[in-house]
Amino acid sequence: MTQKIRVTTKADQFENRNQEHLRVGYQIENEQPVPINGLCSFTAVRIIPDDEACG
């Protein structure tokens, strides 16, 4: 199972948030480091084994 989350953050926190997600095992996709309306974003993706997905 794949878990995807869209992370939107203020421009000055972008790199910190990106590193936080990398540390806990997410892969980063679709980075938008240039702020739009003051916010940057990225997609964090993690593959969850089926035995963990059920709870």
N, C-alpha and C positions, 0 to 999 in steps of 0.2 A: 504494500500500500504506500502511496506517495502522499506526503503532507506538504502543501504549499501555503505560504502566508505572504501577504503583501505588507511590507514594512514601509511606512511613511514617517519621515522625521525631519526636524529642522536641519538646515544645511550644516550648522556647526556641530551637530551630533551624528552626522551621516557615517563617518569613518568608525566612530566608537560603536554604533549600533551594528554596523557591518561586521566588525571584529567579534562582538558578543555572539552573534549568530554562528559565525565560523567556529568559535571555541566550543559550542555545544553540539556541533555536528551537522549543521546545515550547509548546503552548497548555495552559493549566491548566483542568481540569474537576473537578467533584465535590469541592470543597474542604471539609475538615472541620477548621477551625482551633481548635475547642474540643476539648481533650484528652479522650480516653476511655482509661482505664487509663494515663494519662501520655503517650499518643501522639496525634499529629495525623496527617492524611494528605491526599493529593490525587492526582488522576490527571493524568499528563503525557501529552499526545498530540502526535504529530508525523507529518506526511504525508511519506512517502519516495517520491520518483519511482521508477518501475519500473526504470529503468536503474541506479540506485544500490542497489536492493534485492537484486540478484543478486550483488553483491559486488565 
